[in-house]
Amino acid sequence: MAEFFAMGGYALYVWGSYGIAAVVLLGLMLLSLSAHRRQQRTLATLEGIRQPRRARRAKAADGGSGGELALAGAYAGGGKGSADCDAGGDGGGSGGGDC
Protein backbone atom coordinates (compact mmCIF):
# COMPACT_ATOMS: atom_id res chain seq x y z
CA MET A 1 0.00 0.00 0.00
CA ALA A 2 2.88 2.35 0.74
CA GLU A 3 4.17 1.85 -2.81
CA PHE A 4 0.81 3.01 -4.19
CA PHE A 5 0.94 6.25 -2.21
CA ALA A 6 4.64 6.75 -3.06
CA MET A 7 3.73 6.53 -6.78
CA GLY A 8 7.21 5.34 -7.71
CA GLY A 9 8.86 8.51 -6.43
CA TYR A 10 6.40 10.89 -8.08
CA ALA A 11 3.95 11.14 -5.17
CA LEU A 12 4.55 14.83 -4.53
CA TYR A 13 3.77 15.72 -8.16
CA VAL A 14 0.78 13.37 -8.46
CA TRP A 15 -0.90 14.17 -5.15
CA GLY A 16 -0.10 17.86 -5.51
CA SER A 17 -1.80 17.86 -8.92
CA TYR A 18 -4.85 16.13 -7.47
CA GLY A 19 -4.95 18.64 -4.61
CA ILE A 20 -4.72 21.68 -6.91
CA ALA A 21 -7.40 20.25 -9.21
CA ALA A 22 -9.69 19.60 -6.22
CA VAL A 23 -9.20 23.16 -4.90
CA VAL A 24 -9.91 24.68 -8.34
CA LEU A 25 -13.04 22.56 -8.82
CA LEU A 26 -14.29 23.40 -5.33
CA GLY A 27 -13.67 27.10 -5.96
CA LEU A 28 -15.57 26.98 -9.26
CA MET A 29 -18.46 25.21 -7.58
CA LEU A 30 -18.63 27.82 -4.81
CA LEU A 31 -18.44 30.70 -7.31
CA SER A 32 -21.19 29.13 -9.40
CA LEU A 33 -23.45 28.66 -6.39
CA SER A 34 -22.81 32.21 -5.25
CA ALA A 35 -23.63 33.61 -8.71
CA HIS A 36 -26.76 31.45 -8.89
CA ARG A 37 -28.01 32.73 -5.52
CA ARG A 38 -27.26 36.33 -6.52
CA GLN A 39 -29.20 35.89 -9.78
CA GLN A 40 -32.12 34.33 -7.90
CA ARG A 41 -32.23 37.33 -5.53
CA THR A 42 -32.07 39.74 -8.48
CA LEU A 43 -34.87 37.87 -10.24
CA ALA A 44 -37.04 37.93 -7.13
CA THR A 45 -36.43 41.67 -6.77
CA LEU A 46 -37.27 42.35 -10.41
CA GLU A 47 -40.42 40.25 -10.23
CA GLY A 48 -41.46 42.18 -7.12
CA ILE A 49 -40.99 45.49 -8.95
CA ARG A 50 -42.85 44.25 -11.99
CA GLN A 51 -46.01 43.28 -10.12
CA PRO A 52 -47.46 46.83 -9.82
CA ARG A 53 -46.94 47.31 -13.57
CA ARG A 54 -49.20 44.38 -14.28
CA ALA A 55 -51.82 45.88 -12.03
CA ARG A 56 -51.57 49.23 -13.86
CA ARG A 57 -51.87 47.48 -17.22
CA ALA A 58 -54.94 45.59 -16.10
CA LYS A 59 -56.45 48.83 -14.84
CA ALA A 60 -55.74 50.56 -18.14
CA ALA A 61 -57.26 47.66 -20.10
CA ASP A 62 -60.43 47.91 -18.02
CA GLY A 63 -61.02 51.51 -19.08
CA GLY A 64 -58.15 53.50 -17.69
CA SER A 65 -56.54 56.52 -19.29
CA GLY A 66 -55.57 54.75 -22.51
CA GLY A 67 -51.91 55.63 -22.07
CA GLU A 68 -50.76 52.43 -23.74
CA LEU A 69 -52.48 53.39 -26.98
CA ALA A 70 -50.80 56.79 -27.02
CA LEU A 71 -47.42 55.17 -26.48
CA ALA A 72 -48.06 52.63 -29.22
CA GLY A 73 -48.78 55.44 -31.67
CA ALA A 74 -45.58 57.25 -30.73
CA TYR A 75 -43.51 54.11 -31.29
CA ALA A 76 -45.16 53.41 -34.64
CA GLY A 77 -44.18 56.87 -35.90
CA GLY A 78 -40.54 56.54 -34.90
CA GLY A 79 -40.84 58.66 -31.77
CA LYS A 80 -42.89 61.44 -33.37
CA GLY A 81 -46.46 61.51 -34.45
CA SER A 82 -46.84 60.49 -38.09
CA ALA A 83 -48.47 63.84 -38.90
CA ASP A 84 -45.25 65.63 -37.94
CA CYS A 85 -43.25 63.52 -40.37
CA ASP A 86 -45.77 63.86 -43.20
CA ALA A 87 -45.91 67.64 -42.86
CA GLY A 88 -42.14 68.04 -42.90
CA GLY A 89 -41.89 68.46 -39.15
CA ASP A 90 -38.24 67.46 -39.24
CA GLY A 91 -37.02 70.89 -40.33
CA GLY A 92 -38.35 71.28 -43.85
CA GLY A 93 -36.57 68.65 -45.86
CA SER A 94 -36.91 65.05 -46.74
CA GLY A 95 -34.29 62.53 -45.84
CA GLY A 96 -33.32 64.03 -42.50
CA GLY A 97 -34.43 64.21 -38.89
CA ASP A 98 -36.10 61.50 -36.89
CA CYS A 99 -38.82 60.57 -39.37
NUFI-757282 format. One record per atom (N, C-alpha, C, O, CB): x, y, z; residue in one letter; residue number from 1. Coordinates in steps of 0.001 Angstrom, whole numbers, plus 500000, padded with zeros to 6 digits. Each point is the difference from the previous one (the first is absolute). Glycine has a CB too. Example, Ala and Ser with C-alpha at 12.3 -4.5 7.8 and 13.67 -1.06 7.14 Angstrom:
<sites>
+--------+--------+--------+-----+-----+
:     px :     py :     pz : res :   n :
+--------+--------+--------+-----+-----+
: 513190 : 494310 : 507800 :   A :   1 :
: 499110 : 501190 : 500000 :   A :   1 :
: 500900 : 501200 : 500000 :   A :   1 :
: 501036 : 499981 : 500665 :   A :   1 :
: 497072 : 498846 : 500581 :   A :   1 :
: 501542 : 502223 : 498034 :   S :   2 :
: 500820 : 501190 : 500060 :   S :   2 :
: 499230 : 501090 : 500730 :   S :   2 :
: 500509 : 501108 : 500169 :   S :   2 :
: 500675 : 498264 : 497686 :   S :   2 :
+--------+--------+--------+-----+-----+
</sites>
This chain:
<sites>
+--------+--------+--------+-----+-----+
:     px :     py :     pz : res :   n :
+--------+--------+--------+-----+-----+
: 500821 : 498802 : 500000 :   M :   1 :
: 499179 : 501198 : 500000 :   M :   1 :
: 500864 : 501261 : 500000 :   M :   1 :
: 499644 : 501004 : 499383 :   M :   1 :
: 498559 : 497734 : 501823 :   M :   1 :
: 502914 : 501204 : 499477 :   A :   2 :
: 500904 : 501144 : 500061 :   A :   2 :
: 500553 : 500312 : 498617 :   A :   2 :
: 500222 : 501163 : 499665 :   A :   2 :
: 500372 : 498259 : 502706 :   A :   2 :
: 499633 : 499531 : 496816 :   E :   3 :
: 500501 : 500236 : 498646 :   E :   3 :
: 498969 : 500764 : 499159 :   E :   3 :
: 500359 : 500848 : 499183 :   E :   3 :
: 501026 : 497049 : 500979 :   E :   3 :
: 497342 : 501792 : 500048 :   F :   4 :
: 498952 : 500708 : 499250 :   F :   4 :
: 500023 : 501495 : 500311 :   F :   4 :
: 499936 : 500830 : 499093 :   F :   4 :
: 498651 : 497089 : 500926 :   F :   4 :
: 501506 : 502422 : 501279 :   F :   5 :
: 500009 : 501408 : 500371 :   F :   5 :
: 501315 : 500691 : 499644 :   F :   5 :
: 500024 : 501217 : 499820 :   F :   5 :
: 498396 : 498232 : 502015 :   F :   5 :
: 502673 : 499795 : 498060 :   A :   6 :
: 501296 : 500567 : 499611 :   A :   6 :
: 500033 : 500288 : 498500 :   A :   6 :
: 500771 : 500849 : 499552 :   A :   6 :
: 500344 : 497905 : 502331 :   A :   6 :
: 498065 : 500555 : 497345 :   M :   7 :
: 499874 : 500183 : 498553 :   M :   7 :
: 501353 : 499923 : 499279 :   M :   7 :
: 500259 : 500751 : 499060 :   M :   7 :
: 497727 : 500664 : 501368 :   M :   7 :
: 502848 : 497684 : 500023 :   G :   8 :
: 501290 : 499786 : 499333 :   G :   8 :
: 500911 : 501212 : 500075 :   G :   8 :
: 500807 : 500219 : 499097 :   G :   8 :
: 498060 : 498203 : 499383 :   G :   8 :
: 501022 : 502360 : 502564 :   G :   9 :
: 500856 : 501170 : 500164 :   G :   9 :
: 499370 : 501290 : 499506 :   G :   9 :
: 500569 : 501076 : 500177 :   G :   9 :
: 501350 : 497414 : 499605 :   G :   9 :
: 496916 : 501413 : 499602 :   Y :  10 :
: 499335 : 501189 : 499464 :   Y :  10 :
: 498785 : 500429 : 500829 :   Y :  10 :
: 499133 : 500717 : 499500 :   Y :  10 :
: 501652 : 498597 : 498242 :   Y :  10 :
: 499149 : 500263 : 503489 :   A :  11 :
: 498830 : 500248 : 500846 :   A :  11 :
: 499734 : 501490 : 500195 :   A :  11 :
: 498851 : 500441 : 499955 :   A :  11 :
: 501600 : 497402 : 501202 :   A :  11 :
: 500611 : 502927 : 499059 :   L :  12 :
: 499802 : 501430 : 500230 :   L :  12 :
: 499332 : 500657 : 498785 :   L :  12 :
: 499077 : 500799 : 500155 :   L :  12 :
: 502939 : 499232 : 501367 :   L :  12 :
: 498446 : 499636 : 497287 :   Y :  13 :
: 499429 : 500559 : 498777 :   Y :  13 :
: 498561 : 499515 : 499800 :   Y :  13 :
: 499112 : 500802 : 499710 :   Y :  13 :
: 503192 : 499304 : 499273 :   Y :  13 :
: 497465 : 498601 : 501168 :   V :  14 :
: 498673 : 499428 : 499745 :   V :  14 :
: 498984 : 500508 : 501009 :   V :  14 :
: 498942 : 500498 : 499614 :   V :  14 :
: 502130 : 497463 : 499417 :   V :  14 :
: 499233 : 501920 : 502258 :   W :  15 :
: 499039 : 500414 : 501013 :   W :  15 :
: 499838 : 501521 : 500033 :   W :  15 :
: 498917 : 500509 : 500291 :   W :  15 :
: 501676 : 497460 : 501047 :   W :  15 :
: 500467 : 502736 : 498368 :   G :  16 :
: 499899 : 501466 : 499905 :   G :  16 :
: 499072 : 500411 : 498861 :   G :  16 :
: 499204 : 500928 : 500143 :   G :  16 :
: 503117 : 499287 : 500789 :   G :  16 :
: 497785 : 499090 : 497941 :   S :  17 :
: 499123 : 500282 : 498853 :   S :  17 :
: 498540 : 499711 : 500340 :   S :  17 :
: 499106 : 500776 : 499662 :   S :  17 :
: 502783 : 498679 : 498775 :   S :  17 :
: 497885 : 499419 : 502234 :   Y :  18 :
: 498633 : 499684 : 500435 :   Y :  18 :
: 499474 : 501056 : 500972 :   Y :  18 :
: 498839 : 500401 : 499915 :   Y :  18 :
: 501640 : 497151 : 499771 :   Y :  18 :
: 500365 : 502894 : 501230 :   G :  19 :
: 499587 : 501013 : 500973 :   G :  19 :
: 499657 : 501328 : 499338 :   G :  19 :
: 498986 : 500616 : 500328 :   G :  19 :
: 502452 : 498268 : 501364 :   G :  19 :
: 499402 : 501557 : 497379 :   I :  20 :
: 499730 : 501264 : 499295 :   I :  20 :
: 498715 : 499888 : 499184 :   I :  20 :
: 499182 : 500920 : 499996 :   I :  20 :
: 503292 : 499570 : 499896 :   I :  20 :
: 497348 : 498385 : 499417 :   A :  21 :
: 498780 : 499807 : 499208 :   A :  21 :
: 498763 : 500009 : 500900 :   A :  21 :
: 498975 : 500575 : 499635 :   A :  21 :
: 502334 : 498089 : 498675 :   A :  21 :
: 498782 : 500708 : 502857 :   A :  22 :
: 498859 : 499972 : 500920 :   A :  22 :
: 499677 : 501403 : 500513 :   A :  22 :
: 498830 : 500367 : 500109 :   A :  22 :
: 501780 : 497288 : 500560 :   A :  22 :
: 500425 : 503130 : 499648 :   V :  23 :
: 499779 : 501372 : 500486 :   V :  23 :
: 499354 : 500858 : 498911 :   V :  23 :
: 499074 : 500763 : 500277 :   V :  23 :
: 502911 : 499018 : 501271 :   V :  23 :
: 498499 : 500095 : 497218 :   V :  24 :
: 499448 : 500787 : 498892 :   V :  24 :
: 498538 : 499615 : 499756 :   V :  24 :
: 499150 : 500874 : 499834 :   V :  24 :
: 503148 : 499300 : 499119 :   V :  24 :
: 497412 : 498536 : 501026 :   L :  25 :
: 498620 : 499556 : 499780 :   L :  25 :
: 499078 : 500449 : 501127 :   L :  25 :
: 498867 : 500409 : 499749 :   L :  25 :
: 502002 : 497622 : 498989 :   L :  25 :
: 499605 : 501897 : 502489 :   L :  26 :
: 499203 : 500459 : 501137 :   L :  26 :
: 499747 : 501509 : 499909 :   L :  26 :
: 498892 : 500468 : 500260 :   L :  26 :
: 502069 : 497676 : 501160 :   L :  26 :
: 500075 : 502607 : 498210 :   G :  27 :
: 499839 : 501447 : 499829 :   G :  27 :
: 498994 : 500342 : 498912 :   G :  27 :
: 499168 : 500888 : 500183 :   G :  27 :
: 503174 : 499408 : 500579 :   G :  27 :
: 497725 : 499010 : 498111 :   L :  28 :
: 499039 : 500225 : 498914 :   L :  28 :
: 498578 : 499678 : 500436 :   L :  28 :
: 499056 : 500708 : 499648 :   L :  28 :
: 502735 : 498773 : 498697 :   L :  28 :
: 498064 : 499446 : 502424 :   M :  29 :
: 498676 : 499629 : 500477 :   M :  29 :
: 499442 : 501077 : 500941 :   M :  29 :
: 498830 : 500371 : 499902 :   M :  29 :
: 501782 : 497188 : 499872 :   M :  29 :
: 500230 : 502936 : 501131 :   L :  30 :
: 499548 : 501036 : 500930 :   L :  30 :
: 499665 : 501299 : 499274 :   L :  30 :
: 499011 : 500654 : 500330 :   L :  30 :
: 502391 : 498306 : 501456 :   L :  30 :
: 499413 : 501421 : 497227 :   L :  31 :
: 499705 : 501201 : 499213 :   L :  31 :
: 498697 : 499852 : 499215 :   L :  31 :
: 499214 : 500943 : 499905 :   L :  31 :
: 503243 : 499505 : 499920 :   L :  31 :
: 497323 : 498376 : 499619 :   S :  32 :
: 498771 : 499758 : 499246 :   S :  32 :
: 498774 : 500064 : 500903 :   S :  32 :
: 498986 : 500591 : 499629 :   S :  32 :
: 502303 : 497987 : 498770 :   S :  32 :
: 498796 : 500825 : 502769 :   L :  33 :
: 498880 : 500054 : 500941 :   L :  33 :
: 499731 : 501426 : 500471 :   L :  33 :
: 498848 : 500411 : 500139 :   L :  33 :
: 501698 : 497263 : 500593 :   L :  33 :
: 500515 : 503068 : 499509 :   S :  34 :
: 499853 : 501391 : 500425 :   S :  34 :
: 499331 : 500831 : 498898 :   S :  34 :
: 499094 : 500785 : 500278 :   S :  34 :
: 502953 : 498985 : 501190 :   S :  34 :
: 498396 : 500060 : 497297 :   A :  35 :
: 499401 : 500736 : 498880 :   A :  35 :
: 498543 : 499601 : 499800 :   A :  35 :
: 499158 : 500845 : 499695 :   A :  35 :
: 503092 : 499307 : 499213 :   A :  35 :
: 497454 : 498563 : 501264 :   H :  36 :
: 498625 : 499525 : 499850 :   H :  36 :
: 499092 : 500631 : 501054 :   H :  36 :
: 498899 : 500452 : 499685 :   H :  36 :
: 501957 : 497383 : 499364 :   H :  36 :
: 499603 : 502196 : 502196 :   R :  37 :
: 499203 : 500614 : 501071 :   R :  37 :
: 499798 : 501491 : 499754 :   R :  37 :
: 498913 : 500531 : 500227 :   R :  37 :
: 501965 : 497760 : 501382 :   R :  37 :
: 500175 : 502382 : 497925 :   R :  38 :
: 499895 : 501434 : 499706 :   R :  38 :
: 498984 : 500256 : 498879 :   R :  38 :
: 499209 : 500940 : 500075 :   R :  38 :
: 503190 : 499373 : 500651 :   R :  38 :
: 497629 : 498848 : 498242 :   Q :  39 :
: 499050 : 500148 : 498898 :   Q :  39 :
: 498572 : 499715 : 500457 :   Q :  39 :
: 499060 : 500659 : 499556 :   Q :  39 :
: 502745 : 498694 : 498832 :   Q :  39 :
: 498034 : 499673 : 502493 :   Q :  40 :
: 498671 : 499695 : 500534 :   Q :  40 :
: 499459 : 501189 : 500798 :   Q :  40 :
: 498823 : 500342 : 499881 :   Q :  40 :
: 501768 : 497204 : 500211 :   Q :  40 :
: 500267 : 503089 : 500723 :   R :  41 :
: 499568 : 501178 : 500759 :   R :  41 :
: 499641 : 501147 : 499063 :   R :  41 :
: 499006 : 500692 : 500218 :   R :  41 :
: 502453 : 498606 : 501700 :   R :  41 :
: 499342 : 500906 : 497042 :   T :  42 :
: 499722 : 501060 : 499025 :   T :  42 :
: 498679 : 499736 : 499293 :   T :  42 :
: 499203 : 500918 : 499809 :   T :  42 :
: 503261 : 499455 : 499868 :   T :  42 :
: 497303 : 498390 : 499938 :   L :  43 :
: 498748 : 499635 : 499335 :   L :  43 :
: 498809 : 500236 : 500911 :   L :  43 :
: 498979 : 500532 : 499565 :   L :  43 :
: 502247 : 497772 : 499078 :   L :  43 :
: 498896 : 501305 : 502612 :   A :  44 :
: 498905 : 500210 : 500946 :   A :  44 :
: 499727 : 501490 : 500189 :   A :  44 :
: 498845 : 500412 : 500105 :   A :  44 :
: 501752 : 497441 : 501058 :   A :  44 :
: 500458 : 502950 : 498881 :   T :  45 :
: 499828 : 501451 : 500132 :   T :  45 :
: 499311 : 500570 : 498774 :   T :  45 :
: 499075 : 500804 : 500120 :   T :  45 :
: 502969 : 499317 : 501318 :   T :  45 :
: 498400 : 499469 : 497390 :   L :  46 :
: 499401 : 500518 : 498758 :   L :  46 :
: 498546 : 499563 : 499862 :   L :  46 :
: 499164 : 500779 : 499542 :   L :  46 :
: 503094 : 499183 : 499374 :   L :  46 :
: 497436 : 498823 : 501467 :   E :  47 :
: 498610 : 499551 : 499934 :   E :  47 :
: 499137 : 500766 : 500991 :   E :  47 :
: 498826 : 500251 : 499729 :   E :  47 :
: 501944 : 497479 : 499553 :   E :  47 :
: 499792 : 502643 : 501856 :   G :  48 :
: 499268 : 500794 : 500976 :   G :  48 :
: 499723 : 501402 : 499494 :   G :  48 :
: 498942 : 500564 : 500280 :   G :  48 :
: 502102 : 498101 : 501523 :   G :  48 :
: 499892 : 501903 : 497455 :   I :  49 :
: 499812 : 501335 : 499423 :   I :  49 :
: 498984 : 499942 : 498875 :   I :  49 :
: 499219 : 500935 : 499824 :   I :  49 :
: 503135 : 499695 : 500784 :   I :  49 :
: 497644 : 498310 : 498644 :   R :  50 :
: 499152 : 499881 : 498825 :   R :  50 :
: 498522 : 499832 : 500350 :   R :  50 :
: 499137 : 500341 : 499191 :   R :  50 :
: 502798 : 498664 : 499621 :   R :  50 :
: 497765 : 500489 : 502350 :   Q :  51 :
: 498615 : 499708 : 500363 :   Q :  51 :
: 499081 : 501221 : 499903 :   Q :  51 :
: 498918 : 499875 : 499426 :   Q :  51 :
: 501953 : 498350 : 502072 :   Q :  51 :
: 499494 : 502945 : 499028 :   P :  52 :
: 499111 : 501149 : 499866 :   P :  52 :
: 499758 : 500402 : 498548 :   P :  52 :
: 498927 : 500514 : 499681 :   P :  52 :
: 501883 : 500253 : 502525 :   P :  52 :
: 500152 : 499014 : 496914 :   R :  53 :
: 499794 : 500306 : 498588 :   R :  53 :
: 498853 : 499183 : 499423 :   R :  53 :
: 499167 : 500508 : 499250 :   R :  53 :
: 503259 : 500048 : 500534 :   R :  53 :
: 497549 : 498184 : 500579 :   R :  54 :
: 498918 : 499140 : 499507 :   R :  54 :
: 498658 : 500520 : 500478 :   R :  54 :
: 499019 : 499992 : 499257 :   R :  54 :
: 502525 : 498032 : 500726 :   R :  54 :
: 498422 : 502424 : 501253 :   A :  55 :
: 498752 : 500540 : 500533 :   A :  55 :
: 499594 : 501263 : 499245 :   A :  55 :
: 498821 : 500196 : 499708 :   A :  55 :
: 501724 : 498839 : 502548 :   A :  55 :
: 500432 : 501827 : 497426 :   R :  56 :
: 499685 : 501220 : 499240 :   R :  56 :
: 499513 : 499661 : 498597 :   R :  56 :
: 499081 : 500637 : 499486 :   R :  56 :
: 502638 : 500620 : 501835 :   R :  56 :
: 498896 : 497742 : 498063 :   R :  57 :
: 499568 : 499592 : 498661 :   R :  57 :
: 498578 : 499470 : 500010 :   R :  57 :
: 499197 : 500317 : 499123 :   R :  57 :
: 503164 : 499156 : 500304 :   R :  57 :
: 497340 : 499719 : 501576 :   A :  58 :
: 498655 : 499446 : 500105 :   A :  58 :
: 498990 : 501117 : 500220 :   A :  58 :
: 498898 : 499965 : 499453 :   A :  58 :
: 502033 : 497889 : 501470 :   A :  58 :
: 499445 : 503128 : 499872 :   K :  59 :
: 499115 : 501138 : 500250 :   K :  59 :
: 499782 : 500790 : 498716 :   K :  59 :
: 498876 : 500414 : 499717 :   K :  59 :
: 501923 : 499709 : 502665 :   K :  59 :
: 500243 : 500091 : 496847 :   A :  60 :
: 499885 : 500733 : 498747 :   A :  60 :
: 499149 : 499233 : 498989 :   A :  60 :
: 499245 : 500606 : 499240 :   A :  60 :
: 502992 : 500438 : 501191 :   A :  60 :
: 497879 : 497638 : 499558 :   A :  61 :
: 499224 : 499185 : 499064 :   A :  61 :
: 498518 : 500004 : 500362 :   A :  61 :
: 499146 : 499805 : 499135 :   A :  61 :
: 502865 : 498755 : 500481 :   A :  61 :
: 497687 : 501662 : 501656 :   D :  62 :
: 498612 : 500023 : 500446 :   D :  62 :
: 499343 : 501369 : 499817 :   D :  62 :
: 498878 : 500209 : 500462 :   D :  62 :
: 501705 : 498013 : 501172 :   D :  62 :
: 500084 : 502689 : 497715 :   G :  63 :
: 499396 : 501313 : 499776 :   G :  63 :
: 500753 : 501116 : 500677 :   G :  63 :
: 499407 : 500990 : 500427 :   G :  63 :
: 498427 : 497896 : 499371 :   G :  63 :
: 503460 : 500962 : 500301 :   G :  64 :
: 500828 : 501028 : 500617 :   G :  64 :
: 500194 : 501167 : 499045 :   G :  64 :
: 499127 : 500306 : 499188 :   G :  64 :
: 502036 : 497948 : 502189 :   G :  64 :
: 499973 : 502382 : 498727 :   S :  65 :
: 500281 : 501220 : 499252 :   S :  65 :
: 500304 : 499740 : 498533 :   S :  65 :
: 499931 : 500929 : 499195 :   S :  65 :
: 500916 : 500056 : 502899 :   S :  65 :
: 499484 : 497799 : 497536 :   G :  66 :
: 500332 : 499706 : 498609 :   G :  66 :
: 501427 : 500383 : 499665 :   G :  66 :
: 500323 : 500208 : 498831 :   G :  66 :
: 497299 : 500127 : 500575 :   G :  66 :
: 503227 : 499761 : 501583 :   G :  67 :
: 501383 : 500400 : 499795 :   G :  67 :
: 500775 : 499035 : 499125 :   G :  67 :
: 500917 : 500419 : 499295 :   G :  67 :
: 498994 : 500683 : 502894 :   G :  67 :
: 499750 : 497628 : 497835 :   E :  68 :
: 500714 : 499032 : 499181 :   E :  68 :
: 499769 : 500270 : 498513 :   E :  68 :
: 500909 : 499827 : 499188 :   E :  68 :
: 498885 : 498479 : 502655 :   E :  68 :
: 498990 : 502118 : 497801 :   L :  69 :
: 499727 : 500270 : 498596 :   L :  69 :
: 500781 : 501207 : 499516 :   L :  69 :
: 500482 : 500008 : 498867 :   L :  69 :
: 497248 : 499002 : 501397 :   L :  69 :
: 502404 : 502003 : 500568 :   A :  70 :
: 500767 : 501176 : 499617 :   A :  70 :
: 501464 : 499636 : 499812 :   A :  70 :
: 500643 : 500484 : 499069 :   A :  70 :
: 497746 : 500987 : 502169 :   A :  70 :
: 502140 : 497690 : 499629 :   L :  71 :
: 501386 : 499588 : 499860 :   L :  71 :
: 500187 : 499154 : 498752 :   L :  71 :
: 501014 : 500135 : 499315 :   L :  71 :
: 499255 : 499942 : 503168 :   L :  71 :
: 498789 : 499066 : 497211 :   A :  72 :
: 500114 : 499160 : 498811 :   A :  72 :
: 500039 : 500861 : 498750 :   A :  72 :
: 500741 : 499686 : 499069 :   A :  72 :
: 498057 : 498455 : 502104 :   A :  72 :
: 500441 : 502915 : 498779 :   G :  73 :
: 500007 : 500898 : 498848 :   G :  73 :
: 501323 : 500726 : 499869 :   G :  73 :
: 500482 : 500210 : 498887 :   G :  73 :
: 497065 : 500069 : 501350 :   G :  73 :
: 503046 : 500107 : 500882 :   A :  74 :
: 501284 : 500691 : 499954 :   A :  74 :
: 501093 : 499071 : 499496 :   A :  74 :
: 500879 : 500429 : 499252 :   A :  74 :
: 498394 : 501048 : 502635 :   A :  74 :
: 500685 : 497249 : 498515 :   Y :  75 :
: 501015 : 499065 : 499537 :   Y :  75 :
: 499807 : 499678 : 498522 :   Y :  75 :
: 500982 : 499806 : 499285 :   Y :  75 :
: 499175 : 499233 : 503025 :   Y :  75 :
: 498629 : 500900 : 497229 :   A :  76 :
: 499757 : 499689 : 498597 :   A :  76 :
: 500515 : 501102 : 499093 :   A :  76 :
: 500396 : 499723 : 498868 :   A :  76 :
: 497606 : 498953 : 501796 :   A :  76 :
: 502004 : 502552 : 499796 :   G :  77 :
: 500461 : 501123 : 499188 :   G :  77 :
: 501467 : 500306 : 500190 :   G :  77 :
: 500461 : 501050 : 499553 :   G :  77 :
: 497270 : 499861 : 500570 :   G :  77 :
: 503014 : 498226 : 500515 :   G :  78 :
: 501424 : 500226 : 500170 :   G :  78 :
: 500299 : 501018 : 501084 :   G :  78 :
: 501047 : 500644 : 499944 :   G :  78 :
: 499259 : 498785 : 497678 :   G :  78 :
: 498833 : 500743 : 503351 :   G :  79 :
: 500265 : 500930 : 501071 :   G :  79 :
: 499245 : 501301 : 499835 :   G :  79 :
: 499859 : 500745 : 500969 :   G :  79 :
: 502357 : 498225 : 499285 :   G :  79 :
: 497296 : 501330 : 498563 :   K :  80 :
: 499190 : 501179 : 499750 :   K :  80 :
: 498653 : 499538 : 499477 :   K :  80 :
: 499852 : 498862 : 499554 :   K :  80 :
: 502189 : 502571 : 499967 :   K :  80 :
: 497008 : 499431 : 500535 :   G :  81 :
: 498726 : 499672 : 499380 :   G :  81 :
: 500168 : 499948 : 498498 :   G :  81 :
: 500824 : 500737 : 499459 :   G :  81 :
: 497925 : 500334 : 502432 :   G :  81 :
: 500511 : 498094 : 497416 :   S :  82 :
: 500191 : 499869 : 498563 :   S :  82 :
: 499616 : 501275 : 499257 :   S :  82 :
: 500502 : 500246 : 498903 :   S :  82 :
: 499074 : 497311 : 501312 :   S :  82 :
: 499550 : 503252 : 500360 :   A :  83 :
: 499628 : 501260 : 499356 :   A :  83 :
: 501192 : 500951 : 499948 :   A :  83 :
: 500142 : 500748 : 499032 :   A :  83 :
: 497493 : 498960 : 501763 :   A :  83 :
: 503218 : 500279 : 500220 :   D :  84 :
: 501184 : 500854 : 499993 :   D :  84 :
: 500936 : 499616 : 498872 :   D :  84 :
: 500582 : 500876 : 499359 :   D :  84 :
: 499211 : 499425 : 503105 :   D :  84 :
: 500361 : 498427 : 497282 :   C :  85 :
: 500907 : 499548 : 498959 :   C :  85 :
: 499418 : 500284 : 498611 :   C :  85 :
: 500732 : 500364 : 499080 :   C :  85 :
: 500143 : 497856 : 502472 :   C :  85 :
: 497808 : 501612 : 498300 :   D :  86 :
: 499380 : 500224 : 498703 :   D :  86 :
: 500014 : 501478 : 499624 :   D :  86 :
: 500092 : 500340 : 498820 :   D :  86 :
: 498465 : 497657 : 501558 :   D :  86 :
: 501355 : 502874 : 500608 :   A :  87 :
: 499935 : 501428 : 499724 :   A :  87 :
: 501380 : 500634 : 499981 :   A :  87 :
: 500111 : 501226 : 499973 :   A :  87 :
: 497640 : 498832 : 501072 :   A :  87 :
: 503293 : 499143 : 498968 :   G :  88 :
: 501344 : 500567 : 499974 :   G :  88 :
: 500406 : 500548 : 501352 :   G :  88 :
: 500722 : 500996 : 500066 :   G :  88 :
: 498961 : 499546 : 497542 :   G :  88 :
: 499879 : 498844 : 503455 :   G :  89 :
: 500281 : 500481 : 501335 :   G :  89 :
: 501443 : 499808 : 500414 :   G :  89 :
: 500374 : 500357 : 501117 :   G :  89 :
: 497296 : 499158 : 499440 :   G :  89 :
: 503152 : 499924 : 498560 :   D :  90 :
: 501388 : 499762 : 500375 :   D :  90 :
: 500909 : 501160 : 499614 :   D :  90 :
: 501220 : 499852 : 500067 :   D :  90 :
: 498367 : 497715 : 499676 :   D :  90 :
: 499889 : 503544 : 499869 :   G :  91 :
: 500829 : 501158 : 499687 :   G :  91 :
: 499888 : 500420 : 498553 :   G :  91 :
: 500813 : 500791 : 499523 :   G :  91 :
: 500731 : 498501 : 502250 :   G :  91 :
: 497474 : 500199 : 497523 :   G :  92 :
: 499766 : 500478 : 498629 :   G :  92 :
: 500811 : 499308 : 498940 :   G :  92 :
: 500409 : 500653 : 499040 :   G :  92 :
: 499056 : 501478 : 501945 :   G :  92 :
: 500781 : 496641 : 499126 :   G :  93 :
: 500723 : 499287 : 498944 :   G :  93 :
: 499790 : 498530 : 500126 :   G :  93 :
: 499815 : 499489 : 501104 :   G :  93 :
: 501875 : 502294 : 498808 :   G :  93 :
: 498332 : 497533 : 499001 :   S :  94 :
: 499846 : 498558 : 500074 :   S :  94 :
: 501386 : 499369 : 500155 :   S :  94 :
: 501018 : 500563 : 499598 :   S :  94 :
: 496862 : 499517 : 498983 :   S :  94 :
: 502112 : 498747 : 502011 :   G :  95 :
: 501245 : 499279 : 500158 :   G :  95 :
: 500787 : 500365 : 501248 :   G :  95 :
: 501144 : 499567 : 500146 :   G :  95 :
: 498910 : 500295 : 497426 :   G :  95 :
: 499378 : 500910 : 503320 :   G :  96 :
: 500746 : 500369 : 501202 :   G :  96 :
: 499125 : 499912 : 501217 :   G :  96 :
: 498811 : 499702 : 499884 :   G :  96 :
: 502637 : 501785 : 498774 :   G :  96 :
: 499098 : 498759 : 502490 :   G :  97 :
: 499220 : 500019 : 501237 :   G :  97 :
: 499700 : 498617 : 500514 :   G :  97 :
: 500666 : 499028 : 499644 :   G :  97 :
: 498352 : 503096 : 499635 :   G :  97 :
: 499982 : 497798 : 501554 :   D :  98 :
: 499637 : 498747 : 500656 :   D :  98 :
: 498931 : 499232 : 499261 :   D :  98 :
: 499650 : 498908 : 500446 :   D :  98 :
: 500958 : 502128 : 501685 :   D :  98 :
: 498858 : 499445 : 496794 :   C :  99 :
: 498878 : 499364 : 499338 :   C :  99 :
: 500429 : 498881 : 499086 :   C :  99 :
: 499159 : 499362 : 499366 :   C :  99 :
: 499634 : 502765 : 500775 :   C :  99 :
+--------+--------+--------+-----+-----+
</sites>
